[in-house]
């Protein structure tokens, strides 16, 4: 997809919003976000969604705001404080089944998100922010990857390590392994993967303006192995990876046991864990309603709430929107940083 007139430098961030799974609270969250005039003024917003879903979200929330509809060629004319809607549902068919995983919902989530990514790659927008996805719906809809991160990588061809990062109130986490069975984690830990996870979060933090990130590394086993008493991964793999990272100029401290490392949250900018739940349990306990997932290492900024689709409360108007607000704020921050890098180039 190509667009005319996209080389102009826009200092206000331009954010492409996608609604996520239609069976969940995505449209409700988008409406709550955009009903706040502060957000509409903070960025030029391009919403890629079915118009009927946007109106349904407004009905559920009891909120309305003015929006424009993009021309047929998809090239938006942004106006201050007025989101632009690209009325699009891709291969999906309306109406949507609610509160359940479906192939139709998965296709809608993927197709609207793909279009938002295309706008950002094409220079119309600077970053992507999307409402929660449901992985079962994605797989029913033909995702063809373990998760959306690998799907993004297929589309965007990242040049280096990539993966999910999580952010909460200034603390970031990355992980060496992600959506894999726990029994497979030890075998997947290598010096290269660990250094890659450290490098990924370091480069991401530098990219958003943290000039000297302080990064702590977590062990794998109880008590970080206790000198080999509870496993040798810390001795044979993780320790050598720390030394390799330091030789490459990556400022990492540790390793620390998983049950104490998050006590250092006020002393560091980032924590690197060995597997998914080591970081996610702590982050969600500290701030489930504010957590953000960033798909790090991609050539464009991509952010989303760290929580799920909340099928159980669809249509009730009760979904908290703190996490979509936090994801929007992170997307705006990353968009501004991307603009600055492009301008400097």
LUMKOL-267238 format. One record per residue: x negated, y, z of N, C-alpha, C in turn; residue in three letters. Coordinates in steps of 0.1 Angstrom, whole numbers, padded with zeros to 4 digits, always signed. Example, Ala and Ser with C-alpha at 12.3 -4.5 7.8 and 13.67 -1.06 7.14 Angstrom:
2
-0132-0057+0078-0123-0045+0078-0132-0033+0078ALA;-0128-0022+0071-0137-0011+0071-0129+0000+0079SER;
REM end
This chain:
345
-0009-0012+0000+0000+0000+0000-0009+0012+0000UNK;-0007+0022-0009-0014+0034-0010-0005+0046-0009UNK;-0010+0057-0004-0002+0069-0002-0009+0081-0007UNK;-0002+0091-0011-0008+0103-0016-0010+0113-0004UNK;-0020+0121-0005-0021+0132+0005-0025+0127+0019UNK;-0033+0116+0021-0036+0111+0034-0050+0115+0039UNK;-0057+0123+0031-0071+0127+0035-0072+0139+0044UNK;-0061+0146+0045-0060+0158+0054-0062+0154+0068UNK;-0070+0162+0076-0073+0159+0090-0061+0164+0098UNK;-0055+0155+0105-0044+0158+0114-0049+0157+0129UNK;-0049+0168+0136-0054+0168+0150-0043+0162+0159UNK;-0030+0163+0156-0020+0157+0165-0020+0142+0161UNK;-0021+0133+0171-0021+0119+0167-0008+0115+0160UNK;-0010+0105+0151+0002+0100+0143+0003+0086+0146UNK;+0014+0082+0152+0016+0068+0158+0027+0061+0150UNK;+0024+0049+0145+0034+0040+0139+0039+0031+0150UNK;+0052+0032+0152+0059+0024+0162+0067+0012+0155UNK;+0065+0000+0161+0073-0011+0156+0081-0017+0168UNK;+0093-0022+0165+0103-0025+0176+0101-0038+0183UNK;+0092-0047+0178+0091-0060+0185+0103-0070+0182UNK;+0105-0079+0191+0115-0089+0189+0129-0084+0191UNK;+0138-0085+0182+0151-0079+0183+0160-0086+0194UNK;+0156-0098+0198+0164-0105+0208+0161-0100+0222UNK;+0151-0092+0224+0147-0087+0237+0150-0072+0238UNK;+0142-0065+0247+0144-0052+0250+0137-0041+0242UNK;+0131-0046+0231+0122-0037+0223+0129-0024+0219UNK;+0141-0025+0213+0147-0013+0208+0151-0004+0219UNK;+0155-0010+0231+0158-0002+0242+0145+0006+0247UNK;+0134-0001+0247+0121+0006+0252+0118+0017+0242UNK;+0119+0015+0229+0116+0025+0219+0125+0037+0221UNK;+0137+0035+0224+0147+0046+0226+0143+0054+0238UNK;+0140+0047+0249+0136+0054+0262+0124+0062+0259UNK;+0114+0057+0252+0102+0064+0249+0105+0077+0241UNK;+0113+0075+0231+0115+0086+0221+0125+0096+0226UNK;+0133+0092+0236+0143+0101+0242+0136+0112+0250UNK;+0124+0109+0254+0116+0119+0262+0109+0129+0252UNK;+0113+0141+0253+0108+0152+0244+0093+0153+0245UNK;+0087+0151+0257+0073+0152+0258+0066+0142+0249UNK;+0071+0130+0247+0065+0121+0238+0067+0125+0224UNK;+0079+0130+0220+0081+0134+0207+0072+0146+0203UNK;+0068+0154+0212+0059+0165+0210+0045+0161+0210UNK;+0042+0150+0217+0027+0146+0218+0021+0140+0206UNK;+0030+0135+0197+0025+0129+0185+0035+0129+0174UNK;+0030+0128+0161+0039+0126+0150+0042+0111+0150UNK;+0055+0108+0150+0059+0094+0152+0066+0088+0140UNK;+0061+0077+0135+0068+0070+0124+0073+0056+0129UNK;+0086+0055+0130+0092+0043+0135+0096+0034+0124UNK;+0091+0022+0123+0094+0012+0113+0104+0002+0119UNK;+0117+0004+0116+0127-0005+0122+0140-0004+0114UNK;+0148-0014+0116+0162-0014+0110+0170-0003+0117UNK;+0176+0006+0109+0184+0017+0115+0195+0012+0124UNK;+0201+0001+0121+0212-0004+0130+0206-0008+0143UNK;+0194-0013+0144+0187-0016+0156+0184-0004+0164UNK;+0180+0007+0158+0177+0019+0165+0190+0024+0171UNK;+0201+0024+0163+0214+0029+0168+0219+0020+0180UNK;+0216+0007+0179+0221-0002+0190+0213+0001+0202UNK;+0200+0004+0201+0192+0008+0212+0197+0020+0219UNK;+0201+0030+0211+0207+0042+0216+0220+0039+0224UNK;+0228+0030+0218+0241+0027+0225+0238+0021+0238UNK;+0228+0011+0239+0225+0005+0251+0220+0014+0262UNK;+0212+0024+0258+0206+0033+0267+0214+0045+0270UNK;+0224+0047+0262+0232+0060+0264+0224+0072+0261UNK;+0214+0071+0252+0205+0082+0249+0206+0085+0234UNK;+0204+0097+0230+0203+0101+0216+0192+0111+0214UNK;+0186+0110+0202+0176+0121+0198+0177+0122+0183UNK;+0173+0134+0179+0173+0136+0164+0161+0128+0158UNK;+0164+0123+0146+0153+0116+0138+0156+0118+0123UNK;+0145+0118+0116+0146+0119+0101+0144+0105+0095UNK;+0149+0104+0083+0147+0091+0076+0137+0093+0064UNK;+0127+0084+0063+0117+0086+0053+0123+0085+0039UNK;+0116+0091+0030+0120+0090+0016+0118+0075+0011UNK;+0124+0072+0000+0123+0058-0005+0108+0053-0007UNK;+0099+0063-0010+0086+0059-0013+0078+0056+0000UNK;+0084+0059+0011+0078+0056+0024+0068+0067+0029UNK;+0066+0077+0022+0057+0088+0026+0064+0098+0034UNK;+0061+0098+0048+0069+0106+0057+0066+0121+0056UNK;+0075+0130+0059+0073+0144+0061+0075+0147+0075UNK;+0064+0147+0083+0066+0149+0097+0070+0163+0100UNK;+0079+0165+0110+0083+0178+0116+0081+0177+0131UNK;+0077+0188+0137+0074+0188+0151+0086+0183+0159UNK;+0083+0173+0168+0093+0168+0177+0104+0159+0171UNK;+0103+0156+0158+0113+0147+0152+0107+0135+0146UNK;+0109+0123+0153+0104+0111+0147+0110+0108+0133UNK;+0102+0101+0125+0106+0097+0112+0109+0082+0112UNK;+0121+0078+0107+0124+0064+0107+0122+0058+0092UNK;+0115+0047+0091+0114+0039+0079+0124+0028+0081UNK;+0136+0029+0075+0147+0020+0077+0143+0007+0070UNK;+0139-0003+0078+0132-0015+0072+0135-0027+0081UNK;+0138-0038+0075+0139-0051+0083+0132-0062+0076UNK;+0124-0060+0065+0117-0070+0059+0125-0081+0054UNK;+0121-0094+0057+0128-0106+0052+0140-0110+0061UNK;+0141-0103+0072+0151-0106+0082+0165-0102+0078UNK;+0175-0109+0084+0189-0106+0081+0196-0101+0093UNK;+0204-0091+0093+0212-0086+0104+0226-0092+0102UNK;+0233-0094+0113+0230-0091+0127+0220-0102+0133UNK;+0213-0098+0144+0204-0106+0150+0210-0114+0162UNK;+0206-0126+0164+0209-0133+0176+0202-0127+0188UNK;+0208-0126+0199+0202-0119+0211+0198-0129+0221UNK;+0188-0125+0229+0184-0133+0241+0180-0147+0238UNK;+0174-0149+0226+0169-0163+0222+0158-0162+0212UNK;+0149-0171+0211+0139-0172+0201+0145-0177+0188UNK;+0143-0170+0177+0148-0174+0164+0138-0171+0153UNK;+0138-0178+0143+0130-0175+0131+0133-0162+0125UNK;+0146-0158+0125+0150-0145+0119+0144-0134+0127UNK;+0144-0135+0140+0139-0124+0149+0124-0124+0147UNK;+0117-0136+0146+0103-0136+0144+0099-0129+0131UNK;+0106-0131+0120+0103-0125+0108+0105-0110+0109UNK;+0115-0105+0115+0117-0091+0117+0106-0085+0125UNK;+0102-0091+0136+0091-0086+0144+0078-0085+0135UNK;+0075-0096+0128+0063-0096+0120+0063-0086+0108UNK;+0074-0085+0101+0075-0077+0089+0074-0062+0093UNK;+0081-0058+0103+0081-0044+0107+0067-0041+0113UNK;+0060-0050+0120+0047-0047+0125+0037-0047+0114UNK;+0038-0056+0104+0029-0056+0093+0030-0042+0085UNK;+0043-0037+0083+0044-0024+0076+0038-0013+0085UNK;+0040-0013+0098+0033-0003+0106+0018-0003+0105UNK;+0012-0015+0104-0002-0017+0102-0006-0012+0088UNK;+0002-0014+0078-0001-0009+0065-0001+0006+0064UNK;+0008+0012+0071+0008+0027+0072-0005+0032+0078UNK;-0009+0025+0088-0021+0030+0096-0034+0027+0087UNK;-0035+0016+0081-0046+0013+0073-0046+0023+0061UNK;-0034+0026+0056-0033+0036+0045-0036+0050+0048UNK;-0037+0053+0061-0040+0067+0065-0028+0076+0068UNK;-0016+0070+0067-0004+0078+0070-0004+0080+0086UNK;-0007+0070+0093-0008+0071+0108-0021+0067+0113UNK;-0024+0070+0125-0037+0068+0131-0038+0056+0140UNK;-0027+0051+0145-0026+0040+0155-0013+0033+0154UNK;-0012+0021+0159+0000+0013+0160+0003+0010+0175UNK;+0016+0012+0178+0021+0009+0191+0034+0000+0189UNK;+0035-0011+0195+0047-0020+0192+0052-0025+0205UNK;+0065-0027+0205+0073-0033+0216+0070-0048+0217UNK;+0073-0054+0228+0069-0068+0230+0074-0078+0220UNK;+0066-0088+0217+0068-0099+0208+0071-0112+0216UNK;+0078-0121+0210+0080-0134+0216+0072-0144+0207UNK;+0063-0151+0213+0054-0160+0205+0062-0171+0199UNK;+0072-0177+0206+0079-0188+0200+0087-0183+0188UNK;+0093-0171+0188+0099-0165+0177+0090-0163+0165UNK;+0078-0158+0168+0068-0156+0158+0064-0170+0151UNK;+0062-0180+0159+0059-0193+0153+0071-0198+0145UNK;+0083-0197+0150+0095-0201+0142+0095-0193+0129UNK;+0091-0181+0129+0092-0172+0117+0080-0174+0108UNK;+0071-0183+0111+0060-0186+0102+0047-0179+0105UNK;+0044-0176+0118+0032-0169+0121+0019-0175+0116UNK;+0018-0188+0118+0006-0196+0113-0007-0194+0120UNK;-0006-0188+0132-0018-0185+0140-0014-0188+0155UNK;-0024-0190+0164-0021-0192+0178-0014-0180+0184UNK;-0017-0168+0180-0011-0156+0185-0013-0145+0175UNK;-0007-0133+0179-0007-0122+0170-0021-0116+0168UNK;-0030-0118+0177-0044-0113+0176-0051-0119+0164UNK;-0050-0132+0162-0056-0139+0151-0049-0135+0138UNK;-0036-0132+0138-0029-0127+0127-0034-0113+0123UNK;-0036-0105+0132-0041-0091+0130-0055-0093+0123UNK;-0063-0102+0128-0077-0104+0123-0076-0108+0108UNK;-0067-0117+0105-0065-0121+0091-0062-0110+0082UNK;-0054-0100+0087-0050-0089+0079-0061-0078+0078UNK;-0068-0076+0089-0077-0065+0091-0092-0067+0090UNK;-0096-0080+0090-0110-0084+0088-0119-0076+0097UNK;-0118-0078+0111-0127-0070+0120-0141-0074+0117UNK;-0150-0064+0119-0164-0066+0117-0171-0067+0131UNK;-0169-0079+0137-0175-0081+0150-0165-0088+0159UNK;-0169-0089+0172-0160-0096+0182-0146-0088+0183UNK;-0136-0096+0185-0122-0091+0186-0115-0099+0196UNK;-0104-0093+0202-0096-0101+0211-0087-0091+0219UNK;-0079-0097+0228-0070-0089+0236-0077-0083+0248UNK;-0075-0070+0250-0080-0063+0262-0068-0058+0269UNK;-0069-0057+0282-0058-0051+0290-0063-0039+0298UNK;-0054-0030+0299-0057-0017+0306-0046-0014+0316UNK;-0051-0009+0328-0041-0005+0338-0048+0006+0347UNK;-0042+0018+0346-0047+0029+0354-0062+0031+0354UNK;-0067+0030+0342-0082+0032+0340-0091+0020+0341UNK;-0085+0009+0346-0093-0004+0346-0090-0012+0334UNK;-0100-0017+0327-0099-0025+0315-0104-0039+0318UNK;-0098-0049+0312-0103-0063+0312-0104-0069+0298UNK;-0114-0077+0296-0114-0086+0284-0117-0100+0289UNK;-0115-0110+0280-0117-0124+0284-0124-0131+0273UNK;-0131-0141+0278-0139-0149+0268-0131-0159+0261UNK;-0121-0165+0268-0111-0174+0261-0098-0168+0264UNK;-0088-0171+0256-0075-0165+0257-0064-0176+0258UNK;-0057-0177+0247-0045-0186+0246-0049-0200+0243UNK;-0056-0207+0252-0060-0221+0251-0057-0228+0263UNK;-0055-0242+0262-0053-0250+0275-0065-0248+0284UNK;-0061-0248+0297-0072-0246+0307-0082-0257+0307UNK;-0079-0269+0303-0088-0280+0302-0099-0278+0291UNK;-0096-0269+0282-0106-0266+0271-0115-0254+0274UNK;-0113-0247+0285-0120-0235+0287-0135-0237+0289UNK;-0139-0246+0297-0154-0248+0299-0161-0251+0287UNK;-0156-0260+0278-0162-0263+0266-0163-0252+0256UNK;-0155-0241+0258-0155-0230+0248-0164-0219+0253UNK;-0170-0220+0265-0178-0209+0270-0192-0211+0264UNK;-0197-0201+0257-0210-0201+0252-0216-0187+0254UNK;-0229-0187+0254-0236-0174+0255-0231-0164+0245UNK;-0230-0168+0233-0225-0159+0222-0211-0153+0225UNK;-0202-0162+0230-0188-0157+0232-0188-0148+0244UNK;-0196-0151+0254-0196-0142+0266-0202-0128+0263UNK;-0213-0128+0256-0219-0115+0252-0209-0108+0243UNK;-0202-0115+0234-0193-0109+0225-0181-0102+0233UNK;-0177-0109+0243-0166-0102+0251-0171-0090+0259UNK;-0183-0090+0263-0189-0079+0270-0191-0067+0260UNK;-0196-0071+0248-0198-0060+0238-0185-0054+0233UNK;-0174-0063+0232-0161-0058+0227-0156-0047+0237UNK;-0156-0050+0250-0150-0040+0259-0159-0028+0261UNK;-0172-0030+0259-0181-0019+0260-0179-0009+0248UNK;-0178-0015+0236-0176-0006+0224-0162+0001+0225UNK;-0152-0006+0230-0139-0001+0231-0138+0011+0240UNK;-0145+0009+0252-0145+0020+0262-0153+0032+0257UNK;-0164+0030+0250-0172+0041+0244-0163+0048+0234UNK;-0155+0040+0226-0147+0046+0216-0136+0055+0221UNK;-0132+0053+0234-0121+0061+0240-0127+0072+0249UNK;-0141+0073+0249-0147+0084+0256-0154+0081+0269UNK;-0155+0068+0273-0162+0064+0285-0177+0062+0281UNK;-0185+0072+0283-0199+0072+0277-0208+0061+0283UNK;-0206+0058+0295-0215+0047+0302-0206+0038+0310UNK;-0199+0028+0303-0190+0019+0310-0197+0011+0320UNK;-0190+0009+0331-0195+0000+0342-0187-0013+0341UNK;-0194-0024+0338-0187-0036+0335-0192-0047+0344UNK;-0182-0054+0350-0185-0065+0359-0181-0078+0353UNK;-0188-0089+0355-0186-0102+0349-0181-0112+0360UNK;-0171-0120+0356-0165-0129+0365-0171-0143+0363UNK;-0173-0151+0373-0177-0165+0371-0165-0174+0367UNK;-0167-0187+0365-0157-0196+0361-0151-0204+0373UNK;-0160-0209+0381-0156-0219+0391-0154-0212+0405UNK;-0147-0219+0414-0146-0213+0428-0159-0209+0433UNK;-0159-0197+0440-0171-0191+0445-0182-0189+0435UNK;-0178-0188+0422-0188-0186+0411-0198-0198+0411UNK;-0192-0210+0414-0200-0222+0414-0208-0225+0426UNK;-0210-0215+0435-0218-0217+0447-0231-0224+0445UNK;-0240-0218+0436-0253-0224+0432-0252-0238+0427UNK;-0242-0241+0420-0241-0255+0414-0233-0265+0422UNK;-0228-0261+0433-0220-0270+0442-0207-0273+0435UNK;-0201-0264+0428-0187-0265+0422-0187-0264+0407UNK;-0198-0268+0401-0199-0267+0386-0212-0259+0382UNK;-0216-0262+0370-0229-0256+0366-0227-0246+0355UNK;-0215-0242+0351-0213-0233+0340-0220-0219+0344UNK;-0220-0215+0356-0226-0202+0360-0241-0203+0358UNK;-0247-0214+0361-0261-0216+0359-0266-0218+0345UNK;-0258-0226+0338-0263-0230+0325-0258-0221+0313UNK;-0247-0214+0315-0242-0206+0304-0240-0191+0308UNK;-0232-0189+0319-0229-0175+0322-0241-0167+0326UNK;-0249-0172+0335-0261-0165+0339-0270-0161+0327UNK;-0274-0170+0319-0281-0167+0307-0274-0156+0298UNK;-0261-0157+0297-0254-0147+0289-0255-0133+0295UNK;-0255-0132+0308-0257-0119+0315-0271-0113+0311UNK;-0281-0122+0312-0294-0117+0309-0295-0113+0294UNK;-0289-0121+0285-0289-0117+0271-0282-0104+0269UNK;-0271-0102+0276-0263-0089+0274-0272-0077+0279UNK;-0279-0079+0290-0287-0068+0295-0299-0065+0285UNK;-0304-0076+0279-0315-0073+0270-0310-0065+0258UNK;-0297-0067+0255-0291-0059+0244-0287-0045+0248UNK;-0289-0041+0260-0286-0028+0265-0271-0027+0270UNK;-0265-0038+0272-0251-0038+0277-0251-0038+0292UNK;-0246-0027+0299-0247-0026+0313-0237-0035+0321UNK;-0241-0047+0324-0232-0056+0331-0237-0060+0345UNK;-0228-0060+0354-0232-0065+0368-0224-0077+0371UNK;-0230-0085+0381-0223-0097+0385-0232-0109+0382UNK;-0228-0121+0383-0214-0125+0383-0207-0125+0397UNK;-0194-0124+0397-0186-0124+0409-0176-0134+0409UNK;-0172-0140+0420-0161-0150+0421-0148-0143+0417UNK;-0139-0151+0411-0126-0146+0406-0118-0141+0417UNK;-0119-0147+0429-0110-0143+0440-0115-0130+0447UNK;-0126-0124+0443-0130-0111+0449-0134-0101+0439UNK;-0135-0104+0426-0140-0094+0417-0131-0082+0415UNK;-0118-0084+0417-0109-0073+0415-0109-0064+0427UNK;-0116-0067+0438-0118-0058+0449-0127-0047+0445UNK;-0134-0049+0434-0143-0039+0428-0137-0030+0418UNK;-0124-0030+0417-0117-0023+0406-0119-0008+0407UNK;-0122-0002+0419-0125+0012+0420-0139+0016+0417UNK;-0148+0006+0415-0162+0008+0413-0167+0006+0399UNK;-0158+0000+0391-0161-0004+0377-0151+0001+0367UNK;-0154+0002+0355-0145+0005+0344-0138-0007+0338UNK;-0145-0018+0339-0140-0030+0332-0145-0043+0339UNK;-0137-0053+0337-0140-0066+0342-0138-0076+0331UNK;-0148-0085+0329-0148-0095+0319-0145-0109+0326UNK;-0135-0116+0322-0131-0128+0328-0134-0140+0318UNK;-0134-0152+0324-0136-0163+0315-0124-0169+0308UNK;-0112-0167+0315-0100-0172+0308-0088-0163+0312UNK;-0077-0166+0305-0066-0157+0305-0061-0153+0319UNK;-0058-0163+0327-0051-0160+0340-0060-0154+0350UNK;-0073-0155+0349-0082-0149+0358-0080-0134+0359UNK;-0078-0128+0347-0076-0113+0347-0061-0110+0347UNK;-0053-0117+0340-0039-0113+0339-0031-0114+0352UNK;-0034-0124+0360-0026-0125+0373-0029-0112+0381UNK;-0042-0109+0382-0045-0097+0390-0040-0084+0384UNK;-0041-0082+0371-0036-0070+0365-0021-0068+0366UNK;-0014-0079+0365+0001-0078+0366+0006-0077+0380UNK;-0002-0082+0389+0002-0079+0403-0001-0065+0407UNK;-0011-0059+0401-0014-0045+0405-0005-0035+0398UNK;+0001-0039+0387+0009-0029+0380+0016-0035+0368UNK;+0025-0044+0370+0033-0051+0359+0040-0041+0350UNK;+0045-0030+0356+0053-0021+0349+0045-0010+0342UNK;+0032-0011+0343+0023-0001+0336+0012-0007+0328UNK;+0011-0020+0327+0000-0027+0320+0001-0026+0305UNK;-0010-0025+0298-0011-0023+0284-0020-0034+0278UNK;-0017-0040+0267-0025-0048+0259-0030-0041+0247UNK;-0044-0041+0245-0050-0035+0234-0057-0046+0226UNK;-0054-0046+0213-0060-0056+0204-0074-0050+0200UNK;-0084-0053+0208-0097-0047+0206-0105-0053+0195UNK;-0114-0045+0189-0123-0049+0178-0117-0048+0165UNK;-0104-0044+0164-0098-0042+0151-0102-0028+0145UNK;-0102-0027+0132-0106-0014+0126-0096-0003+0128UNK;-0084-0006+0134-0074+0004+0137-0070+0002+0152UNK;-0065+0012+0159-0061+0010+0173-0047+0004+0173UNK;-0045-0006+0181-0032-0013+0182-0030-0016+0197UNK;-0018-0011+0202-0015-0012+0217-0001-0016+0218UNK;+0002-0023+0229+0016-0028+0232+0017-0030+0248UNK;+0029-0030+0253+0030-0033+0267+0025-0047+0270UNK;+0020-0049+0282+0015-0063+0286+0026-0072+0290UNK;+0038-0068+0292+0049-0077+0296+0056-0083+0283UNK;+0065-0091+0286+0072-0098+0275+0085-0092+0271UNK;+0094-0100+0264+0106-0095+0257+0118-0094+0266UNK;+0117-0100+0278+0128-0099+0288+0142-0102+0282UNK;+0143-0114+0275+0155-0118+0270+0167-0118+0280UNK;+0163-0121+0293+0173-0122+0303+0181-0110+0306UNK;+0175-0098+0302+0182-0085+0305+0186-0078+0293UNK;+0186-0085+0281+0189-0078+0269+0203-0071+0270UNK;+0204-0059+0265+0216-0052+0264+0222-0046+0277UNK;+0214-0047+0288+0219-0042+0301+0214-0028+0304UNK;+0205-0023+0296+0200-0009+0299+0191-0008+0311UNK;+0186-0019+0316+0178-0019+0328+0163-0021+0327UNK;+0158-0022+0315+0144-0025+0313+0136-0013+0317UNK;+0126-0015+0325+0117-0004+0328+0108-0001+0316UNK;+0105+0012+0314+0098+0016+0302+0084+0022+0306UNK;+0079+0019+0318+0066+0024+0322+0055+0018+0313UNK;+0056+0006+0309+0045-0001+0301+0045+0004+0287UNK;+0057+0006+0281+0057+0012+0267+0052+0026+0267UNK;+0054+0034+0278+0049+0047+0279+0034+0046+0280UNK;+0029+0037+0289+0014+0036+0290+0008+0031+0277UNK;+0014+0022+0270+0009+0018+0257+0009+0029+0247UNK;+0019+0037+0247+0020+0049+0238+0008+0059+0241UNK;+0006+0061+0254-0004+0070+0258-0018+0065+0254UNK;-0020+0052+0256-0033+0046+0251-0035+0047+0236UNK;-0024+0045+0229-0024+0046+0214-0028+0060+0210UNK;-0022+0070+0217-0025+0084+0213-0039+0087+0216UNK;-0044+0082+0228-0058+0085+0231-0068+0078+0221UNK;-0065+0066+0217-0073+0059+0207-0072+0066+0194UNK;-0060+0071+0190-0058+0077+0177-0066+0090+0177UNK;-0066+0098+0188-0074+0110+0188-0089+0107+0186UNK;-0094+0097+0193-0108+0093+0192-0111+0088+0178UNK;-0102+0081+0171-0104+0077+0158-0104+0089+0148UNK;-0095+0098+0150-0096+0111+0142-0109+0118+0143UNK;-0114+0119+0156-0127+0126+0158-0138+0119+0151UNK;-0138+0105+0151-0149+0098+0144-0148+0100+0129UNK;-0136+0100+0124-0134+0102+0110-0138+0116+0106UNK;-0135+0126+0114-0138+0140+0111-0153+0142+0112UNK;-0160+0135+0121-0175+0137+0122-0182+0130+0110UNK;-0175+0120+0105-0181+0113+0093-0180+0121+0081UNK;
REM end
